[in-house]
């Protein structure tokens, strides 16, 4: 029986691409400034999402 769990999906391939790119940059230039990448997650709303009890 399916549960219908609400989930957040992150693009693992895109995260890996950024990680490799940042690692290669760091290896090539010594110790660069810290880098940050913000990736958009995808929310899939299913049966486990709803208003708080009593609302």
C-alpha positions in Angstrom: 0.0 0.0 0.0 1.6 3.4 -1.0 2.1 5.9 1.8 1.8 9.0 -0.3 4.8 10.7 1.4 5.6 14.3 0.6 9.2 14.6 -0.6 11.9 17.1 -1.6 14.0 16.1 -4.6 17.4 17.5 -5.2 19.3 17.2 -8.5 22.2 14.8 -7.6 23.8 15.1 -11.0 23.9 18.9 -10.9 25.2 18.8 -7.3 28.0 16.5 -8.5 28.8 18.8 -11.4 29.2 21.7 -9.0 31.3 19.7 -6.6 33.7 18.6 -9.3 34.0 22.1 -10.8 34.7 23.6 -7.4 37.3 20.9 -6.5 39.1 21.4 -9.9 39.2 25.1 -9.4 40.6 24.7 -5.9 43.2 22.3 -7.0 44.3 24.6 -9.8 44.6 27.8 -7.9 45.7 26.8 -4.4 43.1 27.9 -1.8 40.5 30.2 -3.4 37.7 31.9 -1.5 34.9 29.5 -0.4 32.2 29.0 -3.1 28.5 28.4 -2.7 25.9 27.1 -5.1 22.2 27.4 -4.4 20.2 24.7 -6.2 16.4 24.8 -6.4 14.8 21.7 -4.8 11.5 20.3 -6.1 8.7 19.7 -3.6 6.3 16.9 -4.4 3.2 17.2 -2.2 1.4 14.0 -1.5 -0.9 12.8 1.2 1.3 13.6 4.2 1.0 17.3 3.8 -1.7 19.4 5.2 -2.7 22.1 7.7 -1.7 21.7 11.3 -4.3 19.8 13.4 -7.1 22.0 14.6 -6.8 24.5 11.7 
